[in-house]
């Protein structure tokens, strides 16, 4: 757990990538911010959370079955 501090950069990186992606698609600030929030939530719910759950399952639950 000593290397867990590297994961603090992930939310910042996620927000910045979402902001740049949204800014490329429109020029209006309210639209950019709305799209940034939508894209960041999508990435968290559809990518990061399932990967976390799979890794957690493999690390915590699966070893008890073998």
NUNU-991573 format. One line per 4 residues: number of its first residue (from 1); their letters; for each residue x, y, z of N, C-alpha, C. Coordinates in nm, 2 decimals. Example, Ala and Ser with C-alpha at 12.3 -4.5 7.8 and 13.67 -1.06 7.14 Angstrom:
BEGIN
1	AS	1.32/-0.57/0.78/1.23/-0.45/0.78/1.32/-0.33/0.78; 1.28/-0.22/0.71/1.37/-0.11/0.71/1.29/0.00/0.79
//
This chain:
BEGIN
1	XXXX	0.08/-0.12/0.00/0.00/0.00/0.00/0.09/0.13/0.00; 0.22/0.11/0.00/0.31/0.22/0.01/0.30/0.30/-0.12; 0.27/0.24/-0.24/0.27/0.31/-0.37/0.13/0.36/-0.40; 0.04/0.36/-0.31/-0.10/0.41/-0.33/-0.10/0.56/-0.37
5	XXXX	0.00/0.63/-0.33/0.00/0.78/-0.36/0.00/0.81/-0.51; 0.04/0.72/-0.59/0.05/0.75/-0.74/-0.09/0.76/-0.79; -0.19/0.71/-0.72/-0.33/0.72/-0.77/-0.40/0.85/-0.75; -0.33/0.94/-0.67/-0.39/1.07/-0.65/-0.39/1.15/-0.77
9	XXXX	-0.31/1.12/-0.87/-0.30/1.20/-0.99/-0.42/1.16/-1.09; -0.48/1.04/-1.07/-0.58/0.99/-1.16/-0.70/1.09/-1.17; -0.76/1.13/-1.06/-0.88/1.22/-1.08/-0.84/1.35/-1.15; -0.72/1.41/-1.12/-0.68/1.53/-1.18/-0.66/1.51/-1.33
13	XXXX	-0.60/1.40/-1.37/-0.58/1.37/-1.51/-0.71/1.34/-1.58; -0.80/1.28/-1.51/-0.93/1.25/-1.57/-1.01/1.38/-1.60; -1.00/1.48/-1.51/-1.07/1.60/-1.53/-1.01/1.68/-1.64; -0.87/1.68/-1.64/-0.80/1.76/-1.75/-0.83/1.70/-1.89
17	XXXX	-0.83/1.57/-1.90/-0.85/1.51/-2.03/-1.00/1.53/-2.07; -1.09/1.53/-1.97/-1.23/1.55/-2.01/-1.25/1.70/-2.05; -1.18/1.79/-1.98/-1.19/1.93/-2.02/-1.14/1.96/-2.16; -1.03/1.90/-2.19/-0.97/1.92/-2.32/-1.06/1.86/-2.43
21	XXXX	-1.11/1.74/-2.40/-1.20/1.67/-2.50/-1.32/1.75/-2.52; -1.38/1.81/-2.42/-1.50/1.89/-2.43/-1.47/2.02/-2.50; -1.36/2.08/-2.47/-1.33/2.21/-2.53/-1.30/2.19/-2.68; -1.26/2.08/-2.73/-1.23/2.06/-2.87/-1.37/2.05/-2.94
25	XXXX	-1.47/2.01/-2.88/-1.60/1.98/-2.94/-1.69/2.11/-2.94; -1.66/2.21/-2.86/-1.75/2.33/-2.86/-1.67/2.45/-2.81; -1.73/2.57/-2.83/-1.66/2.69/-2.79/-1.73/2.76/-2.68; -1.84/2.72/-2.63/-1.92/2.78/-2.53/-1.88/2.72/-2.39
29	XXXX	-1.85/2.81/-2.29/-1.80/2.76/-2.16/-1.90/2.68/-2.09; -2.03/2.72/-2.08/-2.13/2.63/-2.01/-2.14/2.49/-2.08; -2.13/2.49/-2.21/-2.14/2.36/-2.28/-2.01/2.28/-2.25; -1.90/2.34/-2.24/-1.77/2.28/-2.22/-1.77/2.22/-2.07
33	XXXX	-1.82/2.29/-1.98/-1.82/2.24/-1.84/-1.92/2.13/-1.82; -2.04/2.15/-1.88/-2.14/2.04/-1.88/-2.09/1.91/-1.94; -2.02/1.92/-2.05/-1.97/1.81/-2.12/-1.85/1.75/-2.04; -1.78/1.83/-1.98/-1.67/1.78/-1.90/-1.72/1.69/-1.78
37	XXXX	-1.82/1.74/-1.71/-1.88/1.66/-1.60/-1.93/1.53/-1.66; -2.01/1.54/-1.77/-2.07/1.42/-1.82/-1.96/1.32/-1.86; -1.85/1.36/-1.93/-1.75/1.28/-1.98/-1.67/1.22/-1.86; -1.64/1.30/-1.76/-1.57/1.25/-1.64/-1.65/1.14/-1.57
41	XXXX	-1.78/1.16/-1.55/-1.87/1.06/-1.49/-1.88/0.94/-1.57; -1.88/0.95/-1.70/-1.88/0.83/-1.79/-1.76/0.75/-1.77; -1.64/0.82/-1.77/-1.52/0.75/-1.75/-1.51/0.68/-1.62; -1.55/0.74/-1.51/-1.55/0.68/-1.38/-1.64/0.56/-1.37
45	XXXX	-1.76/0.58/-1.42/-1.86/0.47/-1.40/-1.84/0.36/-1.50; -1.79/0.38/-1.62/-1.78/0.28/-1.72/-1.65/0.22/-1.74; -1.54/0.28/-1.69/-1.41/0.23/-1.70/-1.34/0.21/-1.57; -1.32/0.31/-1.49/-1.24/0.30/-1.37/-1.31/0.21/-1.26
49	XXXX	-1.44/0.23/-1.24/-1.51/0.15/-1.14/-1.51/0.00/-1.17; -1.54/-0.04/-1.30/-1.53/-0.19/-1.33/-1.39/-0.24/-1.32; -1.29/-0.17/-1.36/-1.15/-0.22/-1.34/-1.12/-0.23/-1.20; -1.16/-0.14/-1.12/-1.13/-0.14/-0.97/-1.20/-0.27/-0.91
53	XXXX	-1.33/-0.29/-0.95/-1.40/-0.40/-0.89/-1.34/-0.53/-0.93; -1.30/-0.55/-1.06/-1.24/-0.67/-1.10/-1.10/-0.70/-1.03; -1.02/-0.59/-1.02/-0.90/-0.61/-0.95/-0.92/-0.64/-0.80; -1.01/-0.57/-0.74/-1.05/-0.60/-0.60/-1.09/-0.74/-0.58
57	XXXX	-1.18/-0.79/-0.67/-1.23/-0.92/-0.66/-1.11/-1.02/-0.68; -1.02/-1.00/-0.77/-0.91/-1.09/-0.79/-0.82/-1.09/-0.67; -0.80/-0.98/-0.60/-0.71/-0.97/-0.49/-0.77/-1.01/-0.36; -0.90/-0.99/-0.34/-0.96/-1.02/-0.21/-1.04/-1.14/-0.20
61	XXXX	-1.13/-1.16/-0.30/-1.23/-1.26/-0.29/-1.18/-1.39/-0.36; -1.12/-1.38/-0.48/-1.08/-1.50/-0.55/-0.98/-1.59/-0.48; -0.88/-1.54/-0.41/-0.78/-1.63/-0.34/-0.85/-1.72/-0.24; -0.96/-1.68/-0.18/-1.03/-1.76/-0.08/-1.09/-1.89/-0.15
65	XX	-1.12/-1.88/-0.28/-1.18/-1.99/-0.35/-1.08/-2.09/-0.39; -0.95/-2.05/-0.40/-0.85/-2.15/-0.45/-0.77/-2.20/-0.34
//
